[in-house]
Amino acid sequence: MNIAQRKFDTLVIGAGGAGLRAALQLSQADATVAVVSKVFPTRSHTVAAQGGMNAALGNVTDDNWHWHMYDTVKGSDYLGDQDAIEYMCRAAPNTVVELEHFGVPFSRLENGSIYQRPFGGQSQNFGGEQAARTCAAADRTGHAMLHTLYQQNINAKTHFFDEFFAVDLLKNKRGDILGVLAFDIESGEKIIIEAKTTLIATGGAGQLFRTNTNASINTGDGLAMALRAGMPLQDMEFFQFHPTGVAGKGMLITEGVRGEGGYLINAEGERFMERYAPHVKDLASRDVVSRAIAIEIREGRGCGPNKDYVLLKMNHLGAEVIKKRLPGIRDTCITFLGIDPIDQPVPVFPTAHYTMGGIPTNKNAQVVVPIGTGGEEAIPGLYAAGECACASVHGANRLGGNSLLDIVVFGRAAGKHIIDYLKTHRQHQALPDESIEPALQRLAHWETGASEHESSDYDKNVSVAQLKNRLQQVMEEYCGVFRTEDVLADGVKAVQDIKEQLKYAHISDHSSIFNTARIEALELENLVELGLATVTSALARQESRGAHSRVDYQQRDDERWMKHSLYYLQDNRLCYKPVRTKPMTVDTFPPKERVY
Ligand SMILES: Cc1cc2nc3c(=O)[nH]c(=O)nc-3n(C[C@H](O)[C@H](O)[C@H](O)COP(=O)(O)OP(=O)(O)OC[C@H]3O[C@@H](n4cnc5c(N)ncnc54)[C@H](O)[C@@H]3O)c2cc1C
């Protein structure tokens, strides 16, 4: 075979916060680490995170990790696994201090300790007064974190494959994952990267929806690779819509604006969240606020000529607070809306933001699959961390500020576990030629620039770009904030149809942009599988829980549905597994009605 081959102890696919935190742990322990990223590492979506990262430091209000754990379990609408949530919340304060020592320039209080702002769903004393738990570097926290982690990796001599596109995982007959087939985006040259352990850290799939806050690279490639390698995807029906995207455009206005005292108003100037969440108002969980906005608009109280958005008011905070704490938000509003939030409120609407579902993992970030007896087992040497993983710490709804925490806590956990694993697994396994075949075939399909298929009823003139637009439109219309049986069933058919058409679609035939066009096609193949996983799982779940809101089943149904869904590529099959309700050391938080 005439393909370049390289061998490493560990392969990390993805150079966002999760991948870089894991790689750092490993390089510092003298493992050889390859990090593959389709963009230059510091362009990964982590760079866009604004508001901050949760940890019960107690610098601004009294706090402790157990209260953080309670809020996260409640925020998850009781679908989160309580052992993983305990692990994350306990690890949070040390994780922040560790990042600070790496060099993350957190904002400060007068007394020099790390600044913390209130975010949605945070409380003291198990549901009492509002807590201030989110550690921030102004409104550019992810930027500060990602650049710091990258610099530390350079120092630790991590090996980077920058601007390489990972196509598919390589596995032997027994199902062990032995590496990945990738190609250099600039030259198109293929490479096989073999590794004793593999960590998938490819981020989320926000590009599934037309209006979203995500980078255009967030196409869920790692999730689709896992599906094709035979793994299930967990809880894909839960997709977070962030309440405050710039109306009509999608760019994120951080929850930190409401944390700093901003609030939402409708066309009547009413602070409507007082009706939906009397206690915490605008700082209720994201699913609750997104639904409230959608209802205000549906009932005719939206703002603007088409009554299709609400307003986020922050001018009362004063120029000084906005310039110091929310400078990036002010830039965004001036650049994209021509509005200075110091003078005027900002039009907002819920926008697709975060993939709660993903590759099922445990608290060591090992990928787990169900076994016959109802339990589950870890796949040796395979790990997933960050937004592509489902540990599950976010359950049916993620709390703001918990994802930056998740990526570093579980990136680090993966690194630690891999170091131990490598001690007893010193050799590379043989890579059989046939394990590379499926990935090569997938690539070859797009190599000619257009697919030839004689006996097709489908329109051969349809392009990849058109199909991507169609998919995003379908997902938004059929699987948005509110869902019903008929519409979801039509959604499944519509996505299946797009999947079929994609086989015959053509990509750009301008040879100068050939590789990027080919990547768009490969990414769309990934998105289509994830779209199907999402609508299929959403159609099956007959209850409303967290971000999954069924008009025809408005109540949460713990008796029938307090369980995780697992979706398999083969036959679009769904099965279910129990929520891990037992924490590591403390008592279980039993399900209660969720009010804010
Ligand atoms: C606008 C915005 C603001 C946010 N603000 C906050 C916040 O304030 N607080 C918070 O907690 N969370 C926030 N989030 C969520 C949080 O930022 C993300 O969930 C998190 O950063 C994801 O990190 P990650 O390491 O999992 O993936 P990412 O940072 O998305 O990185 C994914 C990596 O995978 C690589 N990759 C993907 N596919 C391939 C492929 N096929 N081949 C090679 N490489 C590939 C990419 O190149 C990239 O390096 C925000 C999200 C957005 C979109």
The ligand as an ORCA input file, in Angstrom:
! r2SCAN-3c Opt
* xyz 0 1
  C     -20.153     30.603     20.544
  C     -20.002     29.622     21.675
  C     -19.815     30.074     22.971
  C     -19.679     29.156     24.019
  N     -19.498     29.635     25.292
  C     -19.316     28.759     26.313
  C     -19.055     29.228     27.635
  O     -18.948     30.407     27.900
  N     -18.907     28.298     28.613
  C     -18.996     26.965     28.375
  O     -18.841     26.184     29.314
  N     -19.226     26.501     27.122
  C     -19.382     27.363     26.095
  N     -19.605     26.881     24.830
  C     -19.511     25.442     24.581
  C     -18.041     25.039     24.549
  O     -17.256     26.077     24.054
  C     -17.814     23.808     23.671
  O     -18.713     22.804     24.020
  C     -16.391     23.279     23.856
  O     -15.441     24.306     23.706
  C     -16.087     22.131     22.906
  O     -14.728     21.781     23.054
  P     -14.146     20.453     22.367
  O     -12.719     20.380     22.772
  O     -15.023     19.318     22.688
  O     -14.293     20.710     20.805
  P     -13.888     21.926     19.834
  O     -13.278     23.064     20.550
  O     -15.091     22.179     19.001
  O     -12.748     21.290     18.941
  C     -12.982     20.250     18.031
  C     -11.681     19.881     17.353
  O     -11.881     18.737     16.533
  C     -11.244     18.925     15.295
  N     -11.929     18.087     14.295
  C     -13.256     17.895     14.132
  N     -13.497     17.052     13.124
  C     -12.301     16.691     12.612
  C     -11.879     15.854     11.547
  N     -12.744     15.194     10.764
  N     -10.548     15.732     11.313
  C      -9.645     16.402     12.067
  N      -9.998     17.207     13.095
  C     -11.301     17.348     13.361
  C     -11.342     20.415     15.032
  O     -10.363     20.834     14.109
  C     -11.102     20.955     16.446
  O      -9.714     21.046     16.675
  C     -19.746     27.781     23.768
  C     -19.919     27.329     22.467
  C     -20.066     28.236     21.434
  C     -20.314     27.694     20.058
*
